[in-house]
Amino acid sequence: MPISPRSYRINERIRASQVRVIDPEGNQIGVMAIEEARDEAIKRDLDLIELAPGADPPVCRIMDYGKFRYEQQKKAKETAKKSKHIEMKMIRVRPNTGIHDINFKLKRAIEFLKKGNNVKVNVIFRGPELRHKHIGREQLQKFIDGCKELAETDSPPHMEGNQMVMVLRPREVN
C-alpha cells in the first residue's frame, strides 16, 4: 500500500507573487519574488517546493522533489509504525454457561488483554432468558473480577437488544 504524501505545489504551480525561500541545507535565504526564487532553484538544478502555502508569505524550499517525496513517504511509514493498533476481541457466553466454560473463556480474555487488545464480552439471551438479566450481569461480573489486575471496564454492562455487553480495556502500564 503506497503512502501518498500531501500534494505540494512545485516550480510553475506556485501562485504567490512573493515567497520566503529556504536553501537545500535548511538555511533561510529570505523573502523574494517568485521568479527570482524559481531562477535560484534552476541555477542549482533543483525544484522549488511550496511547504507552507498558508504562511504570509508562503514558505518554499529549494531541493530535489523526488528526494523530498521519498523523505515524506519515509516519515509517514514511521508514523504508521509507531501508532498503536488496538484490536477488539469478542467473547460470547450465555446465561446458563457452566463455570468451567466461563473460566476457560476468562483465560482467553486474559491472553487478549496481555497482548494489548480490548475485549468485548457478550451475554446472549434467548427467549425467556431475557427475564433473568441478573444472571447475565453475574456472568459479566466474573469477567470483571477475573481480569481486575490487567483490565479496567471501558464500557460497563448494558443491554443492546437481546445481549448484555461490556468492554474491558487493558490497564495503562506506568
C-alpha positions in Angstrom: 0.0 0.0 0.0 1.8 3.1 -1.2 1.6 6.1 1.1 0.7 9.3 -0.8 2.2 12.5 0.6 0.2 15.6 0.6 0.2 17.2 -2.8 2.7 20.1 -2.8 2.9 22.8 -5.4 6.3 22.9 -7.2 8.0 25.3 -9.6 5.5 26.9 -12.0 2.5 25.7 -10.0 3.3 28.1 -7.1 0.9 31.0 -7.4 2.2 33.5 -4.8 3.9 36.6 -6.0 6.5 36.6 -3.2 7.8 33.7 -1.2 10.1 33.0 1.8 12.9 30.8 0.5 14.9 28.1 2.3 18.0 26.6 0.6 18.8 22.9 0.4 20.8 23.0 3.7 17.9 24.4 5.6 19.2 28.0 5.8 16.7 30.8 5.2 17.6 32.9 2.1 14.9 35.4 2.7 11.7 36.8 1.0 11.9 37.2 -2.7 9.8 37.4 -5.9 8.6 34.1 -7.2 10.5 34.5 -10.5 13.7 35.2 -8.6 13.1 32.1 -6.4 12.5 29.9 -9.5 15.7 31.2 -11.1 17.6 30.3 -7.9 16.2 26.8 -8.0 17.0 26.4 -11.7 20.6 27.7 -11.1 21.1 25.0 -8.5 19.4 22.4 -10.8 16.7 21.7 -8.2 13.0 22.3 -7.6 11.1 25.0 -5.7 8.6 23.3 -3.4 5.9 25.2 -1.5 5.9 23.8 2.0 3.6 26.2 3.9 1.1 27.8 1.5 -0.9 29.3 4.4 2.0 31.4 5.7 2.4 35.0 4.8 4.4 35.0 2.5 4.3 31.2 1.6 7.4 29.2 2.6 9.2 27.4 -0.2 12.3 25.2 -0.1 14.8 24.6 -2.9 15.5 20.9 -3.1 15.1 17.8 -5.3 11.4 16.9 -5.5 12.0 13.2 -5.8 14.1 13.2 -2.7 11.5 15.3 -0.9 8.7 12.8 -1.7 10.9 9.9 -0.6 11.5 11.6 2.8 7.8 12.3 3.2 6.9 8.7 2.5 9.5 7.5 4.9 8.2 9.8 7.7 4.6 8.6 7.0 5.7 4.9 7.3 7.5 5.6 10.6 4.4 7.4 12.0 2.2 4.5 10.9 4.6 2.0 12.6 4.6 4.0 15.9 0.8 4.3 16.0 -0.7 1.6 18.2 -3.3 -0.6 16.6 -5.8 -1.8 19.2 -7.9 -4.8 18.2 -11.3 -5.6 19.7 -11.6 -9.3 20.6 -15.0 -10.8 21.3 -16.1 -13.4 23.8 -19.6 -14.8 23.8 -21.4 -16.6 26.6 -24.9 -17.5 27.6 -26.7 -17.1 30.9 -26.5 -20.8 31.5 -22.8 -21.3 30.5 -21.1 -23.5 33.1 -18.4 -22.3 35.5 -15.7 -24.4 33.7 -16.5 -22.8 30.3 -16.6 -19.4 31.9 -13.1 -20.0 33.4 -11.8 -21.2 30.0 -13.1 -18.0 28.3 -11.8 -15.9 31.1 -8.3 -17.3 30.4 -8.7 -16.4 26.7 -9.8 -12.8 27.8 -6.6 -12.5 29.9 -4.5 -13.6 27.0 -6.1 -11.0 24.7 -5.6 -8.3 27.4 -2.0 -9.2 27.9 -1.4 -8.7 24.1 -2.9 -5.2 24.5 -6.3 -5.9 22.9 -9.7 -4.7 24.1 -12.1 -7.5 25.0 -15.9 -7.2 24.4 -17.9 -9.8 26.4 -21.4 -10.5 25.2 -24.0 -12.5 27.2 -26.6 -13.6 24.7 -30.2 -14.1 25.9 -32.7 -16.2 24.0 -36.5 -16.2 24.6 -37.5 -16.4 28.3 -33.9 -16.0 29.4 -34.4 -12.2 29.0 -36.4 -12.2 32.3 -33.2 -13.2 34.1 -30.8 -10.3 33.3 -29.3 -10.6 36.7 -27.7 -13.9 35.7 -26.1 -12.2 32.7 -24.8 -9.4 35.0 -23.3 -12.1 37.3 -21.6 -13.7 34.3 -20.0 -10.4 33.3 -19.0 -9.7 36.9 -17.0 -12.9 36.8 -15.0 -11.5 33.9 -14.5 -8.1 35.7 -13.3 -9.9 38.9 -11.0 -12.3 37.0 -9.4 -9.5 35.0 -9.2 -6.8 37.6 -5.4 -6.8 37.8 -5.0 -6.5 34.0 -8.0 -4.6 32.8 -10.5 -1.8 33.6 -14.0 -1.6 32.4 -14.2 0.6 29.4 -17.9 0.2 28.9 -19.9 -1.1 31.9 -22.5 -3.9 31.4 -25.5 -2.7 29.4 -28.2 -4.1 27.2 -28.1 -4.0 23.4 -31.1 -5.8 22.1 -31.1 -9.3 23.4 -27.4 -9.1 24.5 -25.8 -7.7 27.6 -22.5 -6.2 26.5 -19.3 -5.0 28.4 -15.9 -3.9 27.1 -12.7 -4.4 29.0 -9.6 -2.3 28.2 -6.0 -3.2 29.3 -4.7 -1.1 32.1 -2.1 1.6 31.3 1.3 0.5 32.5 3.2 3.3 34.2 
